[in-house]
Amino acid sequence: MTALVPSIVEATDPYCLSPTDAAALLFDAPWRRFAALGDSLSLGVGDPAPGYLNLGWPERLRRILHTVHPDLAYLNTGRVGATTRQALAEQTPEILAFQPDLLIVPSGANDIVRRHPDWDEIEGTLRRMWEFAAGTGAQLAAFALGRAYVVPVFPDFPDRVRRLNAITRELAAEYGGVVADCECHPFNDRPDLLSADGIHFSTAGQAVIAGLLVRQLAFVLGSA
């Protein structure tokens, strides 16, 4: 039997950036201390996808920035399942000691996986996270969650994602961060986007969101 060949691979994916193109976009990036904190999205967790490098978005970005600055330092304190409150309590001391100049802020994905989300608490905790992050002096960035992120046990989950993303965008605008916005991106309709758990992006999705983040960071550099 002939093995199936994926119709799109990383090299031909119109939503992906090649390492060379990504490095060209960030050729004048000043960042030498790249850090991320938060949850599994911050870690870049996801199943391998045929035709794509088996890399999460953080390792992709690290490699690109290392091309620009071989002396790049990198720290990722993310923990699978962490809420924003837990990330604040557990991860911020290490981030603070690291002194990042580029910091990825968590998007609160685990904050909304509750029977009855407390939106005042969610927004307040995310604000405290952004206040902390801004206090590091780093360039800040975050993701708006993709609409493909669904927890079927909660019928209103798409509304939760939209509301959470709105909070992320508002805080990013207030604190000078950029948002790699996955919510309305057409890659949400791809059958290979999610891992077997139906939650985390596969490496195909990781490749796309890495490109989204690079483009947003390049926009910051161009407007500086």
N, C-alpha and C positions, 0 to 999 in steps of 0.2 A: 504494500500500500504506500502510495506517495504521501509524504508528510505535507500537511497544509502550511502554506507560506502566508504570513500575515499580510494583509493588503497595504497596511501602512507600517513602516518601521521608523526608527528615530531619524535616520538620515533623510527620509523623504517626508517627515511629518511637518506640515506647514506651520504648526504652532510651536515647534521646538527651535531652539537656537543651537547651532553647532558650537563646540568649545571655542573655536577661533572667532566666530562672530560675537559670541558673548564677551570674550576677552577684549575684542575691539570696542564694544560698547562701554566697557568699564576700564579702558586703558589708562584714564587719568584718575581713577578712583583713589582717594586718599586713605582708605580703610586698611589698617594693618592688624586690627584686633576684632575679629568677628565672633559674635556669640549669639546663642539662641537659648531661650528658656520656655518652659511650658509643658506640653503634652506630646502625644504621638505624632501630631502634625509637625511640631517643632523638631522631632527626631527624624522625620521623613520615612516613617514606617510604611511598608507596602510590599505586596507580592511581586515577584519578577513578572514582566510582560515580554512575550516573544518579540525580538527585534529591537529591544531597548536595553541600554546598559543597566545593570542591576545596582542602581544608585538612587538614593533619596535626594530630595532637593537640597538639603544642607551640604552633603558631600559634593554635589554638583557646583554649588556656589563657592564652596571652599576651594575647589580645584581651579575655578575661574579666577578668584581673587589671588590664589597662590601664583598663578601665571603672571599676574600683574605685579605682585609683591611676594617674592619667594620667602621673605621673612615673616609671612603672615602667621599670626597666632590664632587659634580657634578653640572655642569652648562651647559645648552643648550640654546643658543640664536637664534637658527635657526628660520627662518620665511618662510612660504609657499610663493613661487613666487619670493623670493629674488635673485637678480643677485649677482655676486661676487663684483661688484662695490658697490652695496647697502649694502652688508654684511660688507665690509670694512668701509663704512661711518657710519653705524648704530650700528654694533655689536662689533667692536674691542675694544672700551673703556671698556665695561663690561668684556670682556675676559681678557684684560690686568690687570684690577683690581682684577680679580679672581686668577691670577697667576697659571695657569694650569701646570701640569707636563706631561699630556697626552692631546693632542689637535687634533681633527679631522678637517681637512681643507676641505672647499667646493670644489666640482668637476666641478662647472661651468655649471650645467645642464640647467639653465635658460638663460645663456649667448648665447646659440645657437638657442634659439627659437625666431628668428628674420627673417624678409624677406631676408635680406642680412647681415649675420654676418660679423663684422669687426674683422678679425682674429688677426691683429696686436694689436688691443685694447684688445681683449680677452686674448691673451697671456701676454700682459703687465700687465693687471689687476690681472690675476692669479699669475704672478710673484710678484707683490706687496703684494698679500695676503700671499704667501709663505715667503716672506721677513719678513712681520709682524710676522707670526707664528713662524718662526725660532728665532726671537728676544725674544720670551717668554722663550726660553730655554727648552720648552717641547719636548717630543717625539711626532713627527708628523705622521699622517696617513691620507689617503684619499682613495676614491673609484674610480676605473675606471668604467664608466657607462656600464651597460649591453646592449647588442645589441638588446634586446627586447624593449628598450626605443625608441619608434618611434612616431613621430608627422606626420601623413599621409599627411597633407597639404604641407609639404616640401618633395618632392621626393628624395632629396639628403641627407635626415636626417641621414641615416646610415653612410654616409661618414663624416658627421659632428661629429657624436659620436666617430668614429675612430680617427679623427683628434684631438678632444678635449682630448681623453684618452691618445694620444701620448704626448700631452703637459703636462698632469698630471704626467705621468711616468717620463718624463724628469726633471720636477721640483722636484718631490719627490727624484729622484736620486741625484740631485744637493744639496738639502737641508737636506738630511738625513732622509727623511720620508719613510714610507712603504705604499704600495698600495694593497688594497683588490681588486683584479682584477676580475670584473664581466663580462668583454666583451666576452670572449670565453668560459665561463663556460657553461656546458651542461644544467644547470637549465634554461637557456634562452628559451629552447624549451618546457618547461612545460606549460600546459594550464592554471594552477592555479597561474602562477607567478605574473601576473599583477592584480591590482585592477580594478574595473568597469570603471574607467576613462581611462584605457589603458596606463597609464603613471607610476603610483607609484607601487612599489612592494607590493603584498599582504603580510600578516604575514608569509606565507610560504616562500616567497622570503626574507623577513626580517630575518627569522631564518637562512637561508643559508648564507646571507652576513655577519651576525654576526659571524658565524663560520669561514668564510674567514678572517675576520678582526682579530679574536682571534689567528688564525694560523699564520698570518703575525706578530703580536705582539710577539707571542711565539718564532718565528724565530729570532727576534731582541734580545730577552733575551738570547737565546741559543748561539748567535754569539758575545755577549758582552764580 
